[in-house]
Amino acid sequence: MSNPPRFGLFRLITANLTNRPHRNIATILAFAIIAATLFSAQYLMSGAQQSLNTGMTRMGADILVVPAEYNAKAETVILMGEPSTFFFNDSGFEKISKITGVVKASPQIFVATLFGQACCSAAVQIIAMDPSNDFTVSPWLKENPGVTMGKDDIIVGSKITGDIGSDLLFYGHTFHIVGRLAQTGMGVDMAVFTRTEDAYVMADESGVKAVRKLTIPRGVVSAVLVKLEPGTSQTTVASEIRAKIPETRTITPNGLLSAVTSQLGAVTRLLYGSTLAVTLVSIPLLGFISAMVAHERRREVAIMRALGATKAYVVRLMLAESFSISIVGGLIGIVTAAVILVLFQDFIAFSLKIPFIIPSPMAIMYAGGTALLLSAGIGGISSLYPAILINSSEPYETIRKGES
Amino acid sequence: MIEVTAVTKAFSTNTAEVRAVDEVNLEVNPGEFVLILGRSGSGKSTLLAMLAGLICPTSGTVKLRGRDIGNLPEDEIAGLRAKEIGFVFQFSGLIPTITALENVMLPTLFCPDGPGSRSRAIELLRKVGMSHREDAYPRTLSSGEMKRVAIARALINEPSILIADEPTGDLDSVTEIEIMELFKELNFDGTTIVMVTHNPDLVPYGTKTYGMNHGKLVEVFSPPCVNSAQQSSSYSSRKDAT
């Protein structure tokens, strides 16, 4: 035999809430929108920041030196993985290595493969590096001792199609996938890492094997990744690099972060602005709805008070009802926003031109918690006035009026 | 049990002060069934509300078990209403969103340490002849059924006194007698009852009857010897006649 539901405050709340479905659905929807907008803003910001951190850690560089004229292009390659080919003379490479505070400098060559051509499996960014001084892929190779990077071997980013052990064709040259890097949300995910010498061979053969010849002049690089001694100022070294090699520009993680922040700024401002606007509109609106409910229920409350309910009990009941609605609405908003953000994360990141990775569970919990707290806070505030109002009426008067 | 001394309740209108209850004295002893008769607007419901601590008198005192309820803080009065007083309204006053059984249990939420419980609520519903409708919602109940549930609700915390404001006002004569029989049975079991009505036909049910007119209270009928058995036969004959 099943036990009947326990009768208490919770049952009283659920009975009241389920009895007015249409109005409560409208209220829940308002809370859902508030929570969804705030959650989305925090989720995107946190995902972008985490992606940047993961990506920069993967690259391992404190400073990135790129040709001055390709500064914006370089950032797009790093952040979004948009394939691009550009070079500058590597005569400065030696100078960078000698600057005080620089531990290591690793030159890389960026080559964009061809899109929609038989000679190329996909349009990706090839990053050619010298394993002897590289610190982007080398740490990964150390973590994966079974993997070695020999002739025509490539290590691919997380979003490159192709299984480990399979081949990819670029400029008519066949490469062999030996490893796959973890997702970063940045350009690295769309990149293919190869050895510089293999990239030269690919370029040399391209005149015969590819539909368009690729030229990689000897003695050029696309970027130099610089690793500093711990405690060394990035700004000081970056200034020194720019002074010594005037045709270059430097990119630091902080610089990238500000670029992303400004990129994301308009969206987050819009989302935070929407949250604020929805909140400001919702408080009086929800207050009005609560007041209507309170007005309808004034007789019910008067009966409860005549039966012995204290004013505090009535306030508690109304607050609990409001909190319940706001939390249900908040949860619906958060879950809906999370599902949409996860399903369309690539599209969102691409549209906003930001690096993006699903934030850590802690960051998601923080974003969800904040959104839920805001919903509950608004729920509480909007129900406080009606609760006080309904309590201030004389139960006897209300009951008598109801009889007539 | 209840001692009302020189109680006045005055309301101010635009033109004058109206005394709904005027210098009323009343004493209700344990086990009594006090009826207050009067026409609409005579002040009987206002007097009842003061007995229940729902409104404060303008002057005079209302004492329940020796405590002046006019001087108690609001929370204590609420506690008193939950523990000591069972209230039956003219209309049923059931909460529409919960079942009959839950309505009976409602006052237990305001008196968590009281004797009210689920099993007692079921027992009370059985006593008022409503055990078969415990899961029914108020909208599906007839007026008489709702009134029975309301009476069960008033008794859930074992109050020392049951206050009823025109409990049969909107009922047909058959249901009215059924409800009055129920009140009598409760009184027979020891519940003290104070009830107001405008129906003089109900006078035989009371052990003491007062009349109220223009806020003044006068005792109009008090049987010299109250015998429950005699009264019961009187009610039964009335019921048979109906």
Boltz contact constraints between the chains, C-beta under 6 A:
constraints:
  - contact:
      token1: [A, 7]
      token2: [B, 102]
      max_distance: 6.0
  - contact:
      token1: [A, 7]
      token2: [B, 105]
      max_distance: 6.0
  - contact:
      token1: [A, 15]
      token2: [B, 97]
      max_distance: 6.0
  - contact:
      token1: [A, 15]
      token2: [B, 98]
      max_distance: 6.0
  - contact:
      token1: [A, 16]
      token2: [B, 97]
      max_distance: 6.0
  - contact:
      token1: [A, 19]
      token2: [B, 97]
      max_distance: 6.0
  - contact:
      token1: [A, 300]
      token2: [B, 95]
      max_distance: 6.0
  - contact:
      token1: [A, 303]
      token2: [B, 93]
      max_distance: 6.0
  - contact:
      token1: [A, 306]
      token2: [B, 54]
      max_distance: 6.0
  - contact:
      token1: [A, 306]
      token2: [B, 87]
      max_distance: 6.0
  - contact:
      token1: [A, 307]
      token2: [B, 107]
      max_distance: 6.0
  - contact:
      token1: [A, 308]
      token2: [B, 78]
      max_distance: 6.0
  - contact:
      token1: [A, 308]
      token2: [B, 81]
      max_distance: 6.0
  - contact:
      token1: [A, 308]
      token2: [B, 82]
      max_distance: 6.0
  - contact:
      token1: [A, 308]
      token2: [B, 107]
      max_distance: 6.0
  - contact:
      token1: [A, 308]
      token2: [B, 110]
      max_distance: 6.0
  - contact:
      token1: [A, 309]
      token2: [B, 110]
      max_distance: 6.0
  - contact:
      token1: [A, 310]
      token2: [B, 75]
      max_distance: 6.0
  - contact:
      token1: [A, 310]
      token2: [B, 78]
      max_distance: 6.0
  - contact:
      token1: [A, 395]
      token2: [B, 54]
      max_distance: 6.0
  - contact:
      token1: [A, 396]
      token2: [B, 49]
      max_distance: 6.0
  - contact:
      token1: [A, 396]
      token2: [B, 54]
      max_distance: 6.0
  - contact:
      token1: [A, 396]
      token2: [B, 55]
      max_distance: 6.0
  - contact:
      token1: [A, 403]
      token2: [B, 90]
      max_distance: 6.0
  - contact:
      token1: [A, 403]
      token2: [B, 91]
      max_distance: 6.0
